[in-house]
Amino acid sequence: MPHRSPSVPQDNVALENEVNTQVLGHDKYGKVLRYGRRMTKSRLSSYGSIIRGSQSTSTISTLIEEMNAKHVEQIQKVQAEQAKFMDMMDACEKKYKALLNKCMKKGISIEFHTRRPDDEVFSLDDNE
C-alpha cells in the first residue's frame, strides 16, 4: 500500500472507510452503538468527514456574529421604514379628517360619482 499523506482529507476519509469495511464488514441497517436505529457505518463516517471538513469553530462563530449583526441592521431598517410609512399615513388621515370637517361645517355633501351615469352615487353623509 503506498504511503498516504495525512494532510489530504480525501485520503483520510477513503482510508477510514476502508478500515471500517474491513473491520466491521458491509453496511447493515440496524443499531450502531449509541446512534440508534437506521444508522449505518458509512453514514456515520460521512457525518464525521463533514465535521472534519468544516471550518474551524472560531470562524463559524465569527460568521454567525456577522450574520446576526446584519440581521439586526435589516430589522432596524425595516422598522424605520415602517415608522416613516405610519407617519405618512397619519398625516394623510389628518388631512382627510380636516377636509371632511371643513366640508361638514359648510354643509357640503361629499359625494363620489362613478364614471358611468347609471351607477349609484355614494355619499359620506350619515343622514342617508
C-alpha positions, 0 to 999 in steps of 0.5 A: 500500500503506498504511503498516504499523506495525512494532510489530504482529507480525501485520503483520510476519509477513503482510508477510514472507510476502508478500515471500517469495511474491513473491520466491521464488514458491509453496511447493515441497517440496524443499531450502531452503538449509541446512534440508534436505529437506521444508522449505518457505518458509512453514514456515520463516517460521512457525518464525521468527514463533514465535521472534519471538513468544516471550518474551524469553530472560531470562524463559524462563530465569527460568521454567525456574529456577522450574520446576526449583526446584519440581521439586526441592521435589516430589522432596524431598517425595516422598522424605520421604514415602517415608522416613516410609512405610519407617519405618512399615513397619519398625516394623510388621515389628518388631512382627510379628517380636516377636509371632511370637517371643513366640508361638514361645517359648510354643509357640503355633501361629499359625494363620489360619482362613478364614471358611468351615469347609471351607477349609484352615487355614494355619499359620506353623509350619515343622514342617508 
